[in-house]
Amino acid sequence: MRTGLKRAAGFAAGSGLLALALAFLAPGVLPAQEAGKAAKPAAEAKKNSAPKLTNLRDPFRSLVAKPDESGSGQPLPPGKRGLVITNLSVDGIIIMSTEKIAVVNMRGRNRAYFLRERDEVYNGYVVRITEDAVTFRERATDAFGQTFEREVTKTITGSGAKQ
């Protein structure tokens, strides 16, 4: 039994010498107890030295173009008032004895809207409706922030178009 104890004591003493030799030869390698103590300040230093990423602009977003159809981060209003002229397509025109009605559809919405002359849309209004086209007065803003108006004419598209 004594030989077993000596062997165990010799193995323990030998492993201590091995650890001491490694610590002497490789000062960057620390025992498990000291590694935890040394890692905490290093992690805190990295945490404090990280740059603040708040309020930075997206480098891939265009500086000239607007981020969405409305020009602001807010959603468009419902109904006719939320129709954006550039995204409209004219599906048909109804001509009655007293008035003309344009049937329009906006890309991204699965609905048909009925517009009459002088109806307001999101960025303009309907000027006139003819037999094959609808003319809008669009209010727009250029890249320099100046507001201007222009006339946009949309013709009938799809199966309702005359050939």
N, C-alpha and C positions, 0 to 999 in steps of 0.2 A: 503494500500500500504506500509505503514511503516513496517508492520510485514514481508512483503515479502523481503524488503531490509535487515532487521535484520537477517532473516533466511539465506539469501544469504551471508551476511557478516560473520555470525557465521559459516557457512559451509566452507567458504574460510579460516577463521582463524583456524578452526578445522583441515583442510587438511594441513595447514602449520605446525601445531603442530605435526601432524602425521608424516610428512616428517622429521621434526627435531628429533622426537623420534626414527625413523628408522635410521637416520644417526648416532645418538648417540649409539644405540644398535648394529648396524651392520656397522662398519666403512668401510668395503669392498664395500658396496653398495653406489654408488655415484649418485647424480642427473644427469639428461640427459646432461646438459651443461658441467659438469666437466668430465663426462665419455668420451666424444669425445676428450677432451684435454689429458686425461691420456692414452687413447688407442693409440694415435699416437706414442709416444715414445716407448711404448711396441712393436708395430708392427715394428718400425725401428730397435729396438734392435734384434728382431728375424730375420729380413731381413739381418742384418750385421753379425749375428752369424752363419748363415747357412753355411755348408761346401761347398767348391767349388767342383763341380762334373765334371770338365773338365779333359780330358786325363787320366781317370781311365779305367783299363781294365775290360772286361766283366768277372765276376767270373764264368760263366757257359761255357765259351769257352775253349776248350782244349789247353793246352800249347804245346802239342806235335804235334797234327794234324794241317794241314793247313786249313785256313778258307774256301777255295774253291778249285776247280780243278786246277786252274792255279797257286796257291800259292801266288798270289798277289791280291790286290783289283781291278785290272783292268779286263775288259772283254776279252774273248779270241778273237784272230783274226779270220776273216771270212775264209771260204774255208778249204782246206786240212791242212793249217798251224795251224788251231784252233782245230784240233782233238786231244783229250787226250787219250792215249793208254788204260788206265784202264777203260774208258767208251765206248770203241769200241766193236762192235760185227760184226763178219764176216758173211755176208748174202750169199755170193757166190764167186766163182772163175771162171774167164774166161780164158781158155787156148787156145792160138792161136799158130801158127807155129813159130812166131818170139818172142812173149812175153807172160807173164802171168799178168792178171789184177785181183785185189781183189776188190770185192764190199763190202764196209763196211758202217755201220750206227752207229752214236753216240747217246747215250741216251740223250734225251732232245732236239734233233734236228730231224725234220721230213724230212730228206734228205738222199739220198744215195751218197756215194763218191767212186770214182774209183782210187785205189792206184796201182802204179807200184813199182818195186824194186827200191830202193834208193830215194823214195819220202820222203820228210821231213814232219813230223807232229809236234805238239806243243812240246812234250817232248821226241822226238826221231826220228827214221826213219825206213823205211821198209828194212829189211835185205834180206829176200827171200820169195818167194811165191811157195808153193807146191800144189798138187792136192786137199788137204783137209785142209790146214792150212796156216796162215801167221805169219812170225816171225818178231818181231820188236826189235830194240835195244833202250831200254828206258833209258833216263838220269833222275836220281832221286836224292833227297837229304834226308839223314837220319835225325833223331831227333837231332843230334849234329851239323848239318850244313855241313857235309862232302858229296861231290858229288860223285856218283858212277854210273856205267852203268850195266845193266843186260838185258838178252834176255827174251822176253815175246812171247810165242806162243799162238795164238788165232786160234781155230778151227771153222769150219763152224757151225753156229747155225740156228735153225728154220727149215723151210720146205725144204731148199736146202741141208740139211745134208744127207750124205749117211748112210744107216743103215746096 
